[in-house]
Amino acid sequence: MTVHQCPKCVLRYVNKTELDDHCRTDHPEFRHDYPVRRPLTPAPAPSSPSAPRA
């Protein structure tokens, strides 16, 4: 089971939404920036050989 710890106090929550609500209500000065995920980049296309193989 995942437990979400408030970064500003000792309270813990089962649901992330409960933690978000708590932070907005009880710590309005605190802004939690979620980790930014890198955008998925397409895999490079396989390079075609310059000369045909024998």
FIMARSE-45264 format. One record per atom (N, C-alpha, C, O): x, y, z; residue in three letters. Coordinates in pm, whole numbers, padded with zeros to 5 digits, always signed. Example, Ala and Ser with C-alpha at 12.3 -4.5 7.8 and 13.67 -1.06 7.14 Angstrom:
! residues 2
+01319-00569+00780ALA;+01230-00450+00780ALA;+01320-00330+00780ALA;+01424-00332+00846ALA;+01285-00225+00708SER;+01367-00106+00714SER;+01290+00003+00787SER;+01341+00114+00804SER;
This chain:
! residues 54
+00085-00117+00000MET;+00000+00000+00000MET;+00090+00124+00000MET;+00186+00133+00076MET;+00057+00218-00085THR;+00134+00341-00096THR;+00080+00443+00004THR;-00041+00460+00018THR;+00171+00510+00072VAL;+00134+00615+00167VAL;+00201+00743+00121VAL;+00319+00744+00089VAL;+00124+00851+00117HIS;+00174+00981+00073HIS;+00195+01069+00195HIS;+00100+01103+00265HIS;+00319+01106+00219GLN;+00357+01190+00333GLN;+00349+01336+00294GLN;+00399+01376+00188GLN;+00288+01416+00379CYS;+00287+01561+00355CYS;+00429+01613+00372CYS;+00494+01582+00472CYS;+00479+01689+00276PRO;+00616+01740+00286PRO;+00633+01852+00389PRO;+00745+01891+00422PRO;+00520+01904+00441LYS;+00528+02015+00535LYS;+00492+01977+00679LYS;+00515+02056+00770LYS;+00436+01858+00701CYS;+00399+01817+00837CYS;+00405+01664+00847CYS;+00455+01597+00756CYS;+00355+01611+00956VAL;+00367+01467+00981VAL;+00248+01385+00928VAL;+00248+01263+00942VAL;+00149+01448+00870LEU;+00031+01376+00825LEU;+00061+01290+00704LEU;+00144+01324+00619LEU;-00008+01175+00697ARG;+00006+01082+00586ARG;-00131+01048+00530ARG;-00230+01046+00603ARG;-00135+01022+00401TYR;-00262+00995+00334TYR;-00247+00875+00242TYR;-00140+00849+00187TYR;-00358+00802+00227VAL;-00360+00687+00138VAL;-00373+00733-00007VAL;-00308+00680-00096VAL;-00458+00834-00030ASN;-00482+00883-00165ASN;-00404+01011-00191ASN;-00395+01099-00105ASN;-00349+01021-00311LYS;-00275+01141-00351LYS;-00367+01263-00353LYS;-00324+01374-00322LYS;-00493+01243-00390THR;-00586+01356-00394THR;-00613+01412-00255THR;-00633+01532-00240THR;-00613+01325-00154GLU;-00631+01373-00017GLU;-00512+01459+00025GLU;-00528+01562+00090GLU;-00393+01416-00012LEU;-00273+01494+00019LEU;-00277+01629-00052LEU;-00245+01731+00007LEU;-00317+01629-00179ASP;-00327+01755-00254ASP;-00426+01850-00188ASP;-00399+01969-00174ASP;-00540+01797-00147ASP;-00642+01880-00080ASP;-00588+01934+00052ASP;-00608+02051+00084ASP;-00521+01850+00127HIS;-00462+01893+00255HIS;-00361+02005+00232HIS;-00362+02106+00303HIS;-00275+01987+00133CYS;-00172+02089+00107CYS;-00235+02222+00067CYS;-00191+02328+00111CYS;-00340+02217-00017ARG;-00407+02342-00057ARG;-00476+02408+00061ARG;-00477+02531+00072ARG;-00535+02328+00150THR;-00613+02382+00261THR;-00527+02425+00378THR;-00542+02537+00428THR;-00436+02339+00422ASP;-00360+02365+00544ASP;-00225+02432+00520ASP;-00167+02488+00612ASP;-00175+02425+00399HIS;-00046+02488+00367HIS;-00060+02567+00236HIS;+00004+02533+00137HIS;-00142+02671+00235PRO;-00167+02742+00109PRO;-00042+02809+00051PRO;-00036+02834-00069PRO;+00056+02838+00134GLU;+00178+02902+00084GLU;+00269+02803+00014GLU;+00361+02842-00059GLU;+00244+02675+00036PHE;+00329+02571-00021PHE;+00281+02534-00160PHE;+00162+02508-00181PHE;+00372+02533-00255ARG;+00339+02494-00392ARG;+00419+02369-00425ARG;+00543+02372-00427ARG;+00349+02260-00452HIS;+00416+02136-00489HIS;+00414+02123-00640HIS;+00308+02113-00701HIS;+00531+02122-00698ASP;+00542+02102-00842ASP;+00568+01955-00866ASP;+00668+01899-00820ASP;+00477+01892-00936TYR;+00494+01751-00965TYR;+00617+01733-01053TYR;+00650+01820-01134TYR;+00684+01622-01040PRO;+00800+01598-01126PRO;+00758+01600-01273PRO;+00657+01540-01311PRO;+00835+01667-01352VAL;+00805+01676-01494VAL;+00865+01553-01562VAL;+00982+01521-01544VAL;+00783+01487-01639ARG;+00833+01372-01714ARG;+00881+01418-01849ARG;+00820+01505-01913ARG;+00990+01358-01893ARG;+01041+01392-02025ARG;+00944+01343-02130ARG;+00887+01234-02115ARG;+00923+01420-02235PRO;+00834+01372-02340PRO;+00895+01251-02410PRO;+01017+01242-02426PRO;+00809+01161-02450LEU;+00858+01044-02520LEU;+00906+01084-02658LEU;+00835+01151-02733LEU;+01025+01044-02690THR;+01080+01075-02822THR;+01072+00948-02906THR;+01097+00839-02855THR;+01037+00960-03031PRO;+01029+00841-03115PRO;+01168+00779-03132PRO;+01269+00849-03137PRO;+01170+00648-03142ALA;+01297+00578-03162ALA;+01353+00616-03298ALA;+01278+00632-03394ALA;+01484+00630-03307PRO;+01543+00666-03436PRO;+01520+00554-03538PRO;+01523+00436-03504PRO;+01498+00593-03659ALA;+01476+00495-03766ALA;+01606+00421-03793ALA;+01714+00480-03786ALA;+01595+00293-03823PRO;+01719+00219-03852PRO;+01785+00277-03975PRO;+01720+00309-04075PRO;+01915+00290-03967SER;+01989+00349-04080SER;+02000+00246-04192SER;+02027+00128-04169SER;+01978+00293-04311SER;+01989+00203-04427SER;+02135+00200-04473SER;+02201+00304-04476SER;+02184+00085-04508PRO;+02324+00076-04552PRO;+02342+00151-04684PRO;+02252+00157-04767PRO;+02459+00208-04701SER;+02486+00288-04821SER;+02512+00198-04941SER;+02484+00238-05054SER;+02564+00080-04919ALA;+02590-00014-05030ALA;+02517-00144-05002ALA;+02514-00190-04888ALA;+02459-00203-05104PRO;+02389-00330-05082PRO;+02487-00439-05040PRO;+02601-00445-05086PRO;+02439-00526-04952ARG;+02524-00635-04906ARG;+02518-00752-05005ARG;+02415-00776-05069ARG;+02628-00822-05015ALA;+02633-00936-05106ALA;+02595-01065-05040ALA;+02595-01170-05104ALA;
